């Protein structure tokens, strides 16, 4: 799927799952949005919750780089934990509720971890800091197909296909809403 050595980051695919136009503007066209607050907050929170995570799971790695040559995607998962007899990714999110794009980016981390380690990964984990809740997402065939299809569509956009804008309640706060109106 990867062409000319192009590698997507999990974050790129997460942007696509959130909104294909955000992916198009930021990844394909290279338009930047202000960075800082949320990324910095995420790093601080990740350090704060490590003790909570270690009470429930055995932590094997932090900020672990993983990739799949097969998919052409790479990423850095917050934690790799021991989940029963196998390893699993664990992502920390500053939120009360699970967003659909986070669910599928967690599945993608699971696929990448599986490809990196060469061992099966059965589940992915998210820790929602504001509700102090662990969410477990099973790596089902259906979840895998959905995520791999999203990765293929990302590469289609990278290779020239323009995505269609869609309306959502997130549009009103989007950094690209004015550019999107032009489509």
N, C-alpha and C positions, 0 to 999 in steps of 0.2 A: 504494500500500500504506500509506503514512503517513497517519494520520488526525489531524485537529485540530492539525496542525503538530508532531506527535510525531516525534522523531528518536531512533533508537537509536544507541548507540555500538557500535563493533566489540567492545569489551570486554563489553558486554551480551550480544551474540550469542555470544561466546566462553563466557560463563557458562552460557547456555542449552545450548550444545553439550556443556559439561562435565556439567551436570545441570539439567534444566528446573526443578526445585524450587529450586535455588540462585538461578536467574534470578527465579523467582516471589518468593521471600523478599526478595532484595536489590533488584531493580529495581521490581517491581510494588508490594510492600508497604513498601519503603524501609527494611527492617531493615539495620542497619549491622554490619559486622564490624570488628575492630581493623585499622587501616591503619598503614602505616609501613614496617616492615622490608623486605618484598618490593618495594614500589614504590621505596623509596630505594635498595635494592641494585640494582635494575634500571637506574636512572639512572646509578649509579656504574659499573656494568659496561659500559653502553652507551658511556660516554666512554673506558673502558679498551680496548675492542675496536675503536674507530674506525680505528686504524692498521692492524689486521689486515684489516679490511674494505676499506680504501683500497688495500691491496696487491693485492687481487684484483679490485676493481670501482672504477669511477669514481663517486664519490658526488656526486649532484646536489642533494640536500636532506637535512636532518635534522629530525626532529620535524615532518614535513610534514602539514598538515591536509588531509584529503580527504573528499569526501562524494558520495553518490548521492541526488539528489532522487527518482529513479525507485524506489529501494529504501527511502528514508527512513532511511538509515544514514550516520553520519559517524564519522571516526576520525582518529587522529594516528599515522602510520606512523613507525617509528624512522628509517629511511633510505629514500630513493629513489635507486636506482642505475641506471647504464646497463648494460643486459644485452643485449649484441650491438647490434642496431640500435634496440632499444626500451627503454623505462624499465620498472623492476620495483620492487616494494616489498621491503624487507628488514627483518625483525624479528629482534631479539636475544632469546634465551631462555637463562636460567641453568639449564642442564640437560645431562644426558648423552644423553637420548633425546627423540625427537620424540613429542609427545602428539597424539592425533587432533584434539582441539579447537584446538590451535595450527595444525595443517595447514589446517583449514577457516577459521580466522580469517585466515590468510595469504591464502587464496583470496579471502576477502571484501575484504581490503586491495587485492588485485589488481583486483577488480571496481570498487571505489571509485576507485582510481587511474585506471583506464580511463575511468570516467565523468567524473572531474575533468579529465583531460587531453584527452578526446575522441580518444584514440589507443589502438590495441590493446595489451593487456598479455598476454604469452604465458606468463610464469612468475612465480612468487613465490619468495622466498628466506627461509630461516630460518638464523640462525647459532646453533648450540648451543655455548655457551661452555665447558662442562665437558668436552666431547669434542672441542672445537676443530674442529667439523665444520659445513660448509655443507650444507643440505638444499634441494634445488630441487623445487618443486611446480609441475607443469604446470597451466595454467588450461584444463582440458578441459571439454567440455559437461557431462559427468557431475558434475564438481566444482562447476561453476556452478549446476546444477540443485539439487544437494544443499544448497548454501549459501543459495540464494534460497528454497528450501522452509523452511529453518530460520528465515530472517528472517520469512517469512509466519507461521510458528508462533509466533514471538516476539510479533508484533502480535496474533495471536489471544489469547494469554495477557494481553497488555496490555488487550485489549478484553473481558476477563471470563472466558475459558476457564481453568479451573484444570488445571495439568498433573498427570500421574500420577507419584507417587514411584517410583523404581526403585532397586534395590539394586546397589551396586558396592563394590569394596574401598576406594574413597575415602570411603565413608559414615562409617567409623570416625573419621576426622579432620575431618569436616565441621563447620563452625561452626553449621550449622542442623540437625544430626541430631536434636536433641530436638524441635524444631518439626515436623520431617518425620514423626516417629513418630505425631504426632497425626492425620496423614492416613491 
